[in-house]
Amino acid sequence: MTMSGNTLALDEEARISARRIFSLISNELMQVELEFERQARSNVQVVDYLGEYLRASGGKRVRPALTILSNYAVGGDGSRYNSIRMATVMEFLHTATLVHDDVIDKADMRRKRPTVNALYGNETAVLMGDWLYMSAFETSLAEGLLYERRLFHSAFATTDQTEGMAAFTEKRTPNFTHR
């Protein structure tokens, strides 16, 4: 399939526009990277290692960018810490879906790197995806976006349970390198 010159020009124009827009919030996106690293830390070695592995895998960070830009668009301050945290939540949710999708699709590579399931098996990958979901949920609760107190305690309990299951898996697969 070939593209016409007009289509190529429009495609290039869209890339340039996206770069310009992303450059407007480059400081905020750097803060999202730092927050992703902070939120992905865990006392459980396998979770800590895989959190960093997934963060370092990169990606376009479109969802955090849209979260920050949306905040500015409605008169908010996208550089505030709570905005950065929620932008990071969006990336956690997206990453969790990718980790789970890789299990379903039996994918070996993503972003030119081996997938979590290819490296450590489906069980570890599913647990890591679950951990990312629950961590995103915890942050949303902590930011007051979800008000039900029982949900708050349930999220912490589920994250602890997921870490416990990951620690059990880690004992059976001891080749994780602590960062």
Buried (B, 14 or more C-beta within 10 A) or exposed (E): EEEEEEEEEEEEEEEEEEEEEBEBBEEBBEBBBEBBBEBBEBEBBBBBBBBBBBBEBEBEBEBBBBBBBEBBEEEEEBBBEBBBBBBBBBBBBBBBEBBBBBBEEEBEEBEEBBBBBBBBBBBBBBBBBBBBBBBBBBBBBBBEEBEEEEBBEBBBEBBEBBBEBBBEBBEEEEEBEEE
